[in-house]
């Protein structure tokens, strides 16, 4: 990201502060692959919650659902609300995971969605990953609702593995994304649960 101060300010509007050090996301599911998580079936450890766009308490309910599913699904414990947020590439660069901490005052699905985490206030489009790489979470917008989707054990998902194989062997995207997809597959080989 070209202007660190700018995107850090935009994350702060959502109630997120960049947290230096700690977990290294190398070897975790790359953002380019994680973006396919909404295609995962319920059998892949998927849970979700949706709020109608016409609901007068839209962003309050969506924020509450995001927090509840994030804690219940294991994105972070209430005692340490740290996780990775996926930042979109600039000028064809690779997606990246940035470690953040949720502050006491936050608005991920409302104000946050008007910054780096979506297309407009109340229109989220973002990815998050637990610090141990075992839980994916996203805020997303459909035609009539906004929602939160959580997928546990992304390395068990055939949908994500199939897409990672495609990314790793194709000429699409950034070369670093192909390398990251191959690294993730190699460090999480298919097991009997996948056959």
N, C-alpha and C positions, 0 to 999 in steps of 0.2 A: 504494500500500500504506500502510495507516494507521500502523503501528508499525514504522518502519525498523529499530530495534534488534532487535525480535523476529524479523523475517524474516532479518536478517543473521546472527543467532545460529543460526537454523535452517539456513541455507545453510552456515554454518561446521561444523555437525555432519556435513555431507556432504564437507567438505574444500574448500569453495569460499569465496573471499573476494571481496567486491565490489570491482571495480577502477574507480576514477574516471577520467574522461577517455577519450581514445582515440576509437575508431570510434563513429560515430553511426548507429543502426539505422534512421533515417528513410529510407523508400524501400525497405527490405528487406521480404521476405515477412513479413506480420504474424502474430503467434502464432495468431490465430483461423483463419487459412488453413493455417499450418504444421501444425496439429493433424490435418489430413487426410492427412498424409504416409504413414501406414501403408496407405492405399488406393492408393498409387502402385505401378504394376507394375515389374518388374525393368528393363524398357526405359526407364524414367525415371531410370536411374542409381541404382536401389535395391539395397542390399546389407543383409544382416541376419544375426544370430546368435541362437539361442534355447537356453535351458537349462531342462530339466524341473524343475518345482517340487519333485519328490520327490528330486532330486539332493542328496546330503548336502553337496556343495560348491557349492550353488546360488549364493550371493552372491559367492563368490570367483571362480567361473567367469564369472558375469554381469559383474562388475567388469572382469575381464580382457578379455572380449569387447568391452565398451563402450570401454575404452581403445584396444584394437587397432583397432577399426573407426573410432573417432574420429580416430586418427592416420592410418590408411591412407586414410580417406575425405576427409580434409582439414578436419575440424572445427577442429583446431589442430595445429601442429608440436610435437614433443617439446620443442624449445628454448623455446617460449613457449605454455604451455597456457592461453591466454586465449580466451574465447568468450562468447556471450550465452546466458543461460538465460531461458526464458519463464516469467513468473510469472502465475498465474491471477488473473483479476479478482476484486475484492471488491465485493460488493453491486452487481452488474451493471456494474462499471467495465470499461474496456478491458484486454485482455491487454497485457503490455509485455515488452520485452527488457531485461534487466539484464546489464551486462558483469561477468564473473567471471573469476577465475584459480584454476586447480586447484592445490592445495597439495601438498606432498610426501606427506603422510598424508591419504588420502581414502577414502571409502566411499559412492559415489554410489548403487549399487543395493541396498545394505543399509541402514545407518543413515540415509543421505540420503533414502531412500524413505519413511522414517517421519516425515519433516518436510514440507517444501514440495515435495519431488520425488516424492511418491507417496502411497499410502493406508495403508501399513504397512511395517514392516521387510521387505525383500525383495520388495516389491510396487511397483515404480517406475511412474510416469506423469509424464514430464517431456519438455520440448522444449528443444533447444539449437540455436544458429545460429552459424556461423563469423563471425569479425569482418569478413570481406569480404562476407558475405551469400550465399555460393555453396554452402554445405553445411548441410543440416539433419540433425539427429540426434535420436532419441528413445529413452527407456527406456520399455518398456511391459509390461503384464501381460496374458496371455491365460488361458484356463481352465486349461491344464496347464503353462504355462511363462512365463518372463520373458525379455525380449529387448531387443536394440538394433537399431534400424533407421536406416540412413543413406540420404539422398537427395542426390545431387550435382546442381548446376544446377537448383534448384527453379523458376526462371523458365522452364525448358523443359518442365515437367510440365503436360500438359493437365489432369490430375486437379486439381492445385492452381489452375491458371488458371480452370478451370470453377467451382470453389468460390469463388474470389475474385470472379468476376463475379456470382455469386449473392449473396455478402455485400455487395458494392458497390451492388447494386440492390434489396435487400430491406429490410424493416423489422426484421429480427432483430438482436439484439446491440446494442452501444453505437454511437452515431453516429461516434465516433472510429475504431472498427473498420471501418466502412463507408468512411470517408475513407482509412484506411491501405490497405485492399484496392484502392481505386481508384487511389491513388498508386502502389502496387506495379505494377499492371497498366499504368498509363500510362508508368512509367519502364522497363518491360520489355515493349515491344510484341511481339506474336506475330511470329515469323520463319518462314522457309520450313521449318525443322525441325519446325514445328508443323502443317504442312498435309499 
